[in-house]
Amino acid sequence: MAHPVLAIVFALAALAALLGLALVDLRTVPPITGTCAFVLTCAALAVAVLR
């Protein structure tokens, strides 16, 4: 039961970090967002392979 809650907390923290980054420097958001999408894709692939 704790795993979905932990995933939600991590997702909210990532969104808050991107929002904070956008407030500081809006030009850096697209590269960071692309990197986050790549890391999440790799993590999803690893989970799919391990299952």
mmCIF file as Biopython writes it, N, C-alpha, C and O atoms, coordinates in Angstrom:
data_model
#
loop_
_atom_site.group_PDB
_atom_site.id
_atom_site.type_symbol
_atom_site.label_atom_id
_atom_site.label_alt_id
_atom_site.label_comp_id
_atom_site.label_asym_id
_atom_site.label_entity_id
_atom_site.label_seq_id
_atom_site.pdbx_PDB_ins_code
_atom_site.Cartn_x
_atom_site.Cartn_y
_atom_site.Cartn_z
_atom_site.occupancy
_atom_site.B_iso_or_equiv
_atom_site.auth_seq_id
_atom_site.auth_asym_id
_atom_site.pdbx_PDB_model_num
ATOM 1   N N  . MET A ? 1  ? 0.822  -1.202  0.000   1.0 0.0 1  A 1 
ATOM 2   C CA . MET A ? 1  ? 0.000  0.000   0.000   1.0 0.0 1  A 1 
ATOM 3   C C  . MET A ? 1  ? 0.860  1.257   0.000   1.0 0.0 1  A 1 
ATOM 4   O O  . MET A ? 1  ? 0.415  2.304   -0.472  1.0 0.0 1  A 1 
ATOM 5   N N  . ALA A ? 2  ? 2.068  1.175   0.514   1.0 0.0 2  A 1 
ATOM 6   C CA . ALA A ? 2  ? 2.912  2.360   0.613   1.0 0.0 2  A 1 
ATOM 7   C C  . ALA A ? 2  ? 3.528  2.738   -0.728  1.0 0.0 2  A 1 
ATOM 8   O O  . ALA A ? 2  ? 3.921  3.889   -0.917  1.0 0.0 2  A 1 
ATOM 9   N N  . HIS A ? 3  ? 3.620  1.796   -1.660  1.0 0.0 3  A 1 
ATOM 10  C CA . HIS A ? 3  ? 4.279  2.077   -2.935  1.0 0.0 3  A 1 
ATOM 11  C C  . HIS A ? 3  ? 3.534  3.111   -3.783  1.0 0.0 3  A 1 
ATOM 12  O O  . HIS A ? 3  ? 4.183  4.002   -4.329  1.0 0.0 3  A 1 
ATOM 13  N N  . PRO A ? 4  ? 2.196  3.039   -3.923  1.0 0.0 4  A 1 
ATOM 14  C CA . PRO A ? 4  ? 1.515  4.078   -4.705  1.0 0.0 4  A 1 
ATOM 15  C C  . PRO A ? 4  ? 1.636  5.461   -4.063  1.0 0.0 4  A 1 
ATOM 16  O O  . PRO A ? 4  ? 1.762  6.463   -4.768  1.0 0.0 4  A 1 
ATOM 17  N N  . VAL A ? 5  ? 1.600  5.518   -2.752  1.0 0.0 5  A 1 
ATOM 18  C CA . VAL A ? 5  ? 1.724  6.794   -2.057  1.0 0.0 5  A 1 
ATOM 19  C C  . VAL A ? 5  ? 3.116  7.365   -2.289  1.0 0.0 5  A 1 
ATOM 20  O O  . VAL A ? 5  ? 3.266  8.566   -2.517  1.0 0.0 5  A 1 
ATOM 21  N N  . LEU A ? 6  ? 4.118  6.527   -2.233  1.0 0.0 6  A 1 
ATOM 22  C CA . LEU A ? 6  ? 5.486  6.970   -2.466  1.0 0.0 6  A 1 
ATOM 23  C C  . LEU A ? 6  ? 5.661  7.475   -3.895  1.0 0.0 6  A 1 
ATOM 24  O O  . LEU A ? 6  ? 6.353  8.468   -4.119  1.0 0.0 6  A 1 
ATOM 25  N N  . ALA A ? 7  ? 5.046  6.805   -4.856  1.0 0.0 7  A 1 
ATOM 26  C CA . ALA A ? 7  ? 5.123  7.242   -6.250  1.0 0.0 7  A 1 
ATOM 27  C C  . ALA A ? 7  ? 4.456  8.602   -6.428  1.0 0.0 7  A 1 
ATOM 28  O O  . ALA A ? 7  ? 4.960  9.447   -7.167  1.0 0.0 7  A 1 
ATOM 29  N N  . ILE A ? 8  ? 3.341  8.816   -5.767  1.0 0.0 8  A 1 
ATOM 30  C CA . ILE A ? 8  ? 2.652  10.102  -5.857  1.0 0.0 8  A 1 
ATOM 31  C C  . ILE A ? 8  ? 3.501  11.208  -5.243  1.0 0.0 8  A 1 
ATOM 32  O O  . ILE A ? 8  ? 3.579  12.308  -5.788  1.0 0.0 8  A 1 
ATOM 33  N N  . VAL A ? 9  ? 4.130  10.921  -4.121  1.0 0.0 9  A 1 
ATOM 34  C CA . VAL A ? 9  ? 4.989  11.913  -3.469  1.0 0.0 9  A 1 
ATOM 35  C C  . VAL A ? 9  ? 6.167  12.276  -4.371  1.0 0.0 9  A 1 
ATOM 36  O O  . VAL A ? 9  ? 6.508  13.452  -4.494  1.0 0.0 9  A 1 
ATOM 37  N N  . PHE A ? 10 ? 6.789  11.287  -4.997  1.0 0.0 10 A 1 
ATOM 38  C CA . PHE A ? 10 ? 7.909  11.565  -5.902  1.0 0.0 10 A 1 
ATOM 39  C C  . PHE A ? 10 ? 7.457  12.378  -7.106  1.0 0.0 10 A 1 
ATOM 40  O O  . PHE A ? 10 ? 8.158  13.298  -7.527  1.0 0.0 10 A 1 
ATOM 41  N N  . ALA A ? 11 ? 6.294  12.052  -7.665  1.0 0.0 11 A 1 
ATOM 42  C CA . ALA A ? 11 ? 5.777  12.796  -8.815  1.0 0.0 11 A 1 
ATOM 43  C C  . ALA A ? 11 ? 5.482  14.244  -8.440  1.0 0.0 11 A 1 
ATOM 44  O O  . ALA A ? 11 ? 5.804  15.158  -9.199  1.0 0.0 11 A 1 
ATOM 45  N N  . LEU A ? 12 ? 4.880  14.457  -7.288  1.0 0.0 12 A 1 
ATOM 46  C CA . LEU A ? 12 ? 4.606  15.822  -6.843  1.0 0.0 12 A 1 
ATOM 47  C C  . LEU A ? 12 ? 5.892  16.600  -6.577  1.0 0.0 12 A 1 
ATOM 48  O O  . LEU A ? 12 ? 5.968  17.795  -6.861  1.0 0.0 12 A 1 
ATOM 49  N N  . ALA A ? 13 ? 6.893  15.925  -6.036  1.0 0.0 13 A 1 
ATOM 50  C CA . ALA A ? 13 ? 8.177  16.586  -5.800  1.0 0.0 13 A 1 
ATOM 51  C C  . ALA A ? 13 ? 8.847  16.973  -7.111  1.0 0.0 13 A 1 
ATOM 52  O O  . ALA A ? 13 ? 9.446  18.044  -7.206  1.0 0.0 13 A 1 
ATOM 53  N N  . ALA A ? 14 ? 8.751  16.112  -8.126  1.0 0.0 14 A 1 
ATOM 54  C CA . ALA A ? 14 ? 9.326  16.432  -9.431  1.0 0.0 14 A 1 
ATOM 55  C C  . ALA A ? 14 ? 8.606  17.616  -10.064 1.0 0.0 14 A 1 
ATOM 56  O O  . ALA A ? 14 ? 9.247  18.497  -10.636 1.0 0.0 14 A 1 
ATOM 57  N N  . LEU A ? 15 ? 7.288  17.644  -9.968  1.0 0.0 15 A 1 
ATOM 58  C CA . LEU A ? 15 ? 6.535  18.774  -10.508 1.0 0.0 15 A 1 
ATOM 59  C C  . LEU A ? 15 ? 6.851  20.068  -9.773  1.0 0.0 15 A 1 
ATOM 60  O O  . LEU A ? 15 ? 6.964  21.124  -10.394 1.0 0.0 15 A 1 
ATOM 61  N N  . ALA A ? 16 ? 6.995  19.992  -8.464  1.0 0.0 16 A 1 
ATOM 62  C CA . ALA A ? 16 ? 7.349  21.180  -7.688  1.0 0.0 16 A 1 
ATOM 63  C C  . ALA A ? 16 ? 8.741  21.677  -8.057  1.0 0.0 16 A 1 
ATOM 64  O O  . ALA A ? 16 ? 8.978  22.883  -8.118  1.0 0.0 16 A 1 
ATOM 65  N N  . ALA A ? 17 ? 9.655  20.753  -8.302  1.0 0.0 17 A 1 
ATOM 66  C CA . ALA A ? 17 ? 11.009 21.145  -8.700  1.0 0.0 17 A 1 
ATOM 67  C C  . ALA A ? 17 ? 10.998 21.824  -10.066 1.0 0.0 17 A 1 
ATOM 68  O O  . ALA A ? 17 ? 11.688 22.824  -10.265 1.0 0.0 17 A 1 
ATOM 69  N N  . LEU A ? 18 ? 10.219 21.288  -11.010 1.0 0.0 18 A 1 
ATOM 70  C CA . LEU A ? 18 ? 10.115 21.923  -12.326 1.0 0.0 18 A 1 
ATOM 71  C C  . LEU A ? 18 ? 9.458  23.293  -12.233 1.0 0.0 18 A 1 
ATOM 72  O O  . LEU A ? 18 ? 9.858  24.219  -12.938 1.0 0.0 18 A 1 
ATOM 73  N N  . LEU A ? 19 ? 8.473  23.429  -11.388 1.0 0.0 19 A 1 
ATOM 74  C CA . LEU A ? 19 ? 7.835  24.729  -11.203 1.0 0.0 19 A 1 
ATOM 75  C C  . LEU A ? 19 ? 8.817  25.734  -10.605 1.0 0.0 19 A 1 
ATOM 76  O O  . LEU A ? 19 ? 8.876  26.884  -11.037 1.0 0.0 19 A 1 
ATOM 77  N N  . GLY A ? 20 ? 9.579  25.299  -9.619  1.0 0.0 20 A 1 
ATOM 78  C CA . GLY A ? 20 ? 10.592 26.183  -9.032  1.0 0.0 20 A 1 
ATOM 79  C C  . GLY A ? 20 ? 11.652 26.566  -10.042 1.0 0.0 20 A 1 
ATOM 80  O O  . GLY A ? 20 ? 12.109 27.708  -10.066 1.0 0.0 20 A 1 
ATOM 81  N N  . LEU A ? 21 ? 12.043 25.619  -10.876 1.0 0.0 21 A 1 
ATOM 82  C CA . LEU A ? 21 ? 13.019 25.899  -11.921 1.0 0.0 21 A 1 
ATOM 83  C C  . LEU A ? 21 ? 12.458 26.900  -12.926 1.0 0.0 21 A 1 
ATOM 84  O O  . LEU A ? 21 ? 13.175 27.787  -13.389 1.0 0.0 21 A 1 
ATOM 85  N N  . ALA A ? 22 ? 11.185 26.759  -13.260 1.0 0.0 22 A 1 
ATOM 86  C CA . ALA A ? 22 ? 10.544 27.693  -14.193 1.0 0.0 22 A 1 
ATOM 87  C C  . ALA A ? 22 ? 10.498 29.105  -13.612 1.0 0.0 22 A 1 
ATOM 88  O O  . ALA A ? 22 ? 10.627 30.086  -14.343 1.0 0.0 22 A 1 
ATOM 89  N N  . LEU A ? 23 ? 10.317 29.202  -12.315 1.0 0.0 23 A 1 
ATOM 90  C CA . LEU A ? 23 ? 10.305 30.523  -11.685 1.0 0.0 23 A 1 
ATOM 91  C C  . LEU A ? 23 ? 11.683 31.177  -11.712 1.0 0.0 23 A 1 
ATOM 92  O O  . LEU A ? 23 ? 11.789 32.401  -11.791 1.0 0.0 23 A 1 
ATOM 93  N N  . VAL A ? 24 ? 12.731 30.372  -11.647 1.0 0.0 24 A 1 
ATOM 94  C CA . VAL A ? 24 ? 14.091 30.908  -11.655 1.0 0.0 24 A 1 
ATOM 95  C C  . VAL A ? 24 ? 14.553 31.237  -13.071 1.0 0.0 24 A 1 
ATOM 96  O O  . VAL A ? 24 ? 15.011 32.347  -13.338 1.0 0.0 24 A 1 
ATOM 97  N N  . ASP A ? 25 ? 14.429 30.262  -13.982 1.0 0.0 25 A 1 
ATOM 98  C CA . ASP A ? 25 ? 14.892 30.452  -15.358 1.0 0.0 25 A 1 
ATOM 99  C C  . ASP A ? 25 ? 14.038 29.606  -16.285 1.0 0.0 25 A 1 
ATOM 100 O O  . ASP A ? 25 ? 14.190 28.385  -16.334 1.0 0.0 25 A 1 
ATOM 101 N N  . LEU A ? 26 ? 13.142 30.246  -17.019 1.0 0.0 26 A 1 
ATOM 102 C CA . LEU A ? 26 ? 12.182 29.544  -17.855 1.0 0.0 26 A 1 
ATOM 103 C C  . LEU A ? 26 ? 12.841 28.810  -19.021 1.0 0.0 26 A 1 
ATOM 104 O O  . LEU A ? 26 ? 12.288 27.827  -19.515 1.0 0.0 26 A 1 
ATOM 105 N N  . ARG A ? 27 ? 14.006 29.265  -19.468 1.0 0.0 27 A 1 
ATOM 106 C CA . ARG A ? 27 ? 14.670 28.640  -20.618 1.0 0.0 27 A 1 
ATOM 107 C C  . ARG A ? 27 ? 15.192 27.244  -20.318 1.0 0.0 27 A 1 
ATOM 108 O O  . ARG A ? 27 ? 15.393 26.464  -21.249 1.0 0.0 27 A 1 
ATOM 109 N N  . THR A ? 28 ? 15.416 26.901  -19.070 1.0 0.0 28 A 1 
ATOM 110 C CA . THR A ? 28 ? 15.999 25.601  -18.725 1.0 0.0 28 A 1 
ATOM 111 C C  . THR A ? 28 ? 14.950 24.501  -18.564 1.0 0.0 28 A 1 
ATOM 112 O O  . THR A ? 28 ? 15.309 23.332  -18.420 1.0 0.0 28 A 1 
ATOM 113 N N  . VAL A ? 29 ? 13.678 24.846  -18.584 1.0 0.0 29 A 1 
ATOM 114 C CA . VAL A ? 29 ? 12.636 23.846  -18.337 1.0 0.0 29 A 1 
ATOM 115 C C  . VAL A ? 29 ? 12.558 22.789  -19.444 1.0 0.0 29 A 1 
ATOM 116 O O  . VAL A ? 29 ? 12.510 21.604  -19.115 1.0 0.0 29 A 1 
ATOM 117 N N  . PRO A ? 30 ? 12.542 23.145  -20.745 1.0 0.0 30 A 1 
ATOM 118 C CA . PRO A ? 30 ? 12.438 22.081  -21.766 1.0 0.0 30 A 1 
ATOM 119 C C  . PRO A ? 30 ? 13.564 21.036  -21.728 1.0 0.0 30 A 1 
ATOM 120 O O  . PRO A ? 30 ? 13.262 19.846  -21.818 1.0 0.0 30 A 1 
ATOM 121 N N  . PRO A ? 31 ? 14.849 21.418  -21.599 1.0 0.0 31 A 1 
ATOM 122 C CA . PRO A ? 31 ? 15.878 20.369  -21.532 1.0 0.0 31 A 1 
ATOM 123 C C  . PRO A ? 31 ? 15.738 19.473  -20.297 1.0 0.0 31 A 1 
ATOM 124 O O  . PRO A ? 31 ? 15.939 18.262  -20.379 1.0 0.0 31 A 1 
ATOM 125 N N  . ILE A ? 32 ? 15.397 20.066  -19.171 1.0 0.0 32 A 1 
ATOM 126 C CA . ILE A ? 32 ? 15.249 19.286  -17.941 1.0 0.0 32 A 1 
ATOM 127 C C  . ILE A ? 32 ? 14.035 18.365  -18.056 1.0 0.0 32 A 1 
ATOM 128 O O  . ILE A ? 32 ? 14.084 17.217  -17.614 1.0 0.0 32 A 1 
ATOM 129 N N  . THR A ? 33 ? 12.951 18.857  -18.645 1.0 0.0 33 A 1 
ATOM 130 C CA . THR A ? 33 ? 11.758 18.038  -18.812 1.0 0.0 33 A 1 
ATOM 131 C C  . THR A ? 33 ? 12.038 16.846  -19.721 1.0 0.0 33 A 1 
ATOM 132 O O  . THR A ? 33 ? 11.570 15.738  -19.460 1.0 0.0 33 A 1 
ATOM 133 N N  . GLY A ? 34 ? 12.795 17.074  -20.780 1.0 0.0 34 A 1 
ATOM 134 C CA . GLY A ? 34 ? 13.170 15.976  -21.668 1.0 0.0 34 A 1 
ATOM 135 C C  . GLY A ? 34 ? 14.019 14.936  -20.966 1.0 0.0 34 A 1 
ATOM 136 O O  . GLY A ? 34 ? 13.847 13.735  -21.176 1.0 0.0 34 A 1 
ATOM 137 N N  . THR A ? 35 ? 14.935 15.401  -20.130 1.0 0.0 35 A 1 
ATOM 138 C CA . THR A ? 35 ? 15.781 14.488  -19.368 1.0 0.0 35 A 1 
ATOM 139 C C  . THR A ? 35 ? 14.945 13.678  -18.384 1.0 0.0 35 A 1 
ATOM 140 O O  . THR A ? 35 ? 15.163 12.477  -18.226 1.0 0.0 35 A 1 
ATOM 141 N N  . CYS A ? 36 ? 13.993 14.324  -17.725 1.0 0.0 36 A 1 
ATOM 142 C CA . CYS A ? 36 ? 13.112 13.615  -16.786 1.0 0.0 36 A 1 
ATOM 143 C C  . CYS A ? 36 ? 12.283 12.558  -17.519 1.0 0.0 36 A 1 
ATOM 144 O O  . CYS A ? 36 ? 12.102 11.450  -17.016 1.0 0.0 36 A 1 
ATOM 145 N N  . ALA A ? 37 ? 11.786 12.899  -18.697 1.0 0.0 37 A 1 
ATOM 146 C CA . ALA A ? 37 ? 11.004 11.933  -19.473 1.0 0.0 37 A 1 
ATOM 147 C C  . ALA A ? 37 ? 11.867 10.739  -19.874 1.0 0.0 37 A 1 
ATOM 148 O O  . ALA A ? 37 ? 11.400 9.600   -19.844 1.0 0.0 37 A 1 
ATOM 149 N N  . PHE A ? 38 ? 13.116 10.990  -20.248 1.0 0.0 38 A 1 
ATOM 150 C CA . PHE A ? 38 ? 14.021 9.905   -20.615 1.0 0.0 38 A 1 
ATOM 151 C C  . PHE A ? 38 ? 14.300 8.990   -19.424 1.0 0.0 38 A 1 
ATOM 152 O O  . PHE A ? 38 ? 14.279 7.767   -19.564 1.0 0.0 38 A 1 
ATOM 153 N N  . VAL A ? 39 ? 14.558 9.570   -18.264 1.0 0.0 39 A 1 
ATOM 154 C CA . VAL A ? 39 ? 14.837 8.775   -17.066 1.0 0.0 39 A 1 
ATOM 155 C C  . VAL A ? 39 ? 13.613 7.945   -16.673 1.0 0.0 39 A 1 
ATOM 156 O O  . VAL A ? 39 ? 13.750 6.778   -16.308 1.0 0.0 39 A 1 
ATOM 157 N N  . LEU A ? 40 ? 12.421 8.538   -16.744 1.0 0.0 40 A 1 
ATOM 158 C CA . LEU A ? 40 ? 11.208 7.801   -16.410 1.0 0.0 40 A 1 
ATOM 159 C C  . LEU A ? 40 ? 10.952 6.676   -17.406 1.0 0.0 40 A 1 
ATOM 160 O O  . LEU A ? 40 ? 10.488 5.603   -17.021 1.0 0.0 40 A 1 
ATOM 161 N N  . THR A ? 41 ? 11.249 6.910   -18.677 1.0 0.0 41 A 1 
ATOM 162 C CA . THR A ? 41 ? 11.093 5.866   -19.683 1.0 0.0 41 A 1 
ATOM 163 C C  . THR A ? 41 ? 12.044 4.707   -19.412 1.0 0.0 41 A 1 
ATOM 164 O O  . THR A ? 41 ? 11.653 3.544   -19.515 1.0 0.0 41 A 1 
ATOM 165 N N  . CYS A ? 42 ? 13.283 5.018   -19.069 1.0 0.0 42 A 1 
ATOM 166 C CA . CYS A ? 42 ? 14.255 3.959   -18.745 1.0 0.0 42 A 1 
ATOM 167 C C  . CYS A ? 42 ? 13.824 3.181   -17.511 1.0 0.0 42 A 1 
ATOM 168 O O  . CYS A ? 42 ? 13.974 1.960   -17.461 1.0 0.0 42 A 1 
ATOM 169 N N  . ALA A ? 43 ? 13.287 3.886   -16.510 1.0 0.0 43 A 1 
ATOM 170 C CA . ALA A ? 43 ? 12.826 3.209   -15.299 1.0 0.0 43 A 1 
ATOM 171 C C  . ALA A ? 43 ? 11.631 2.302   -15.592 1.0 0.0 43 A 1 
ATOM 172 O O  . ALA A ? 43 ? 11.551 1.190   -15.069 1.0 0.0 43 A 1 
ATOM 173 N N  . ALA A ? 44 ? 10.707 2.773   -16.422 1.0 0.0 44 A 1 
ATOM 174 C CA . ALA A ? 44 ? 9.556  1.945   -16.791 1.0 0.0 44 A 1 
ATOM 175 C C  . ALA A ? 44 ? 9.988  0.723   -17.582 1.0 0.0 44 A 1 
ATOM 176 O O  . ALA A ? 44 ? 9.433  -0.361  -17.400 1.0 0.0 44 A 1 
ATOM 177 N N  . LEU A ? 45 ? 10.962 0.884   -18.450 1.0 0.0 45 A 1 
ATOM 178 C CA . LEU A ? 45 ? 11.485 -0.256  -19.207 1.0 0.0 45 A 1 
ATOM 179 C C  . LEU A ? 45 ? 12.134 -1.275  -18.262 1.0 0.0 45 A 1 
ATOM 180 O O  . LEU A ? 45 ? 11.936 -2.481  -18.409 1.0 0.0 45 A 1 
ATOM 181 N N  . ALA A ? 46 ? 12.904 -0.781  -17.297 1.0 0.0 46 A 1 
ATOM 182 C CA . ALA A ? 46 ? 13.550 -1.687  -16.342 1.0 0.0 46 A 1 
ATOM 183 C C  . ALA A ? 46 ? 12.522 -2.458  -15.524 1.0 0.0 46 A 1 
ATOM 184 O O  . ALA A ? 46 ? 12.692 -3.651  -15.275 1.0 0.0 46 A 1 
ATOM 185 N N  . VAL A ? 47 ? 11.467 -1.788  -15.110 1.0 0.0 47 A 1 
ATOM 186 C CA . VAL A ? 47 ? 10.414 -2.466  -14.349 1.0 0.0 47 A 1 
ATOM 187 C C  . VAL A ? 47 ? 9.722  -3.508  -15.215 1.0 0.0 47 A 1 
ATOM 188 O O  . VAL A ? 47 ? 9.423  -4.608  -14.749 1.0 0.0 47 A 1 
ATOM 189 N N  . ALA A ? 48 ? 9.467  -3.164  -16.477 1.0 0.0 48 A 1 
ATOM 190 C CA . ALA A ? 48 ? 8.804  -4.117  -17.373 1.0 0.0 48 A 1 
ATOM 191 C C  . ALA A ? 48 ? 9.690  -5.342  -17.625 1.0 0.0 48 A 1 
ATOM 192 O O  . ALA A ? 48 ? 9.187  -6.463  -17.691 1.0 0.0 48 A 1 
ATOM 193 N N  . VAL A ? 49 ? 10.980 -5.140  -17.763 1.0 0.0 49 A 1 
ATOM 194 C CA . VAL A ? 49 ? 11.895 -6.266  -18.001 1.0 0.0 49 A 1 
ATOM 195 C C  . VAL A ? 49 ? 11.991 -7.136  -16.747 1.0 0.0 49 A 1 
ATOM 196 O O  . VAL A ? 49 ? 12.017 -8.362  -16.854 1.0 0.0 49 A 1 
ATOM 197 N N  . LEU A ? 50 ? 12.042 -6.540  -15.589 1.0 0.0 50 A 1 
ATOM 198 C CA . LEU A ? 50 ? 12.195 -7.300  -14.350 1.0 0.0 50 A 1 
ATOM 199 C C  . LEU A ? 50 ? 10.920 -8.066  -13.976 1.0 0.0 50 A 1 
ATOM 200 O O  . LEU A ? 50 ? 10.994 -9.060  -13.253 1.0 0.0 50 A 1 
ATOM 201 N N  . ARG A ? 51 ? 9.792  -7.633  -14.439 1.0 0.0 51 A 1 
ATOM 202 C CA . ARG A ? 51 ? 8.548  -8.354  -14.154 1.0 0.0 51 A 1 
ATOM 203 C C  . ARG A ? 51 ? 8.397  -9.422  -15.162 1.0 0.0 51 A 1 
ATOM 204 O O  . ARG A ? 51 ? 7.419  -10.169 -15.129 1.0 0.0 51 A 1 
#
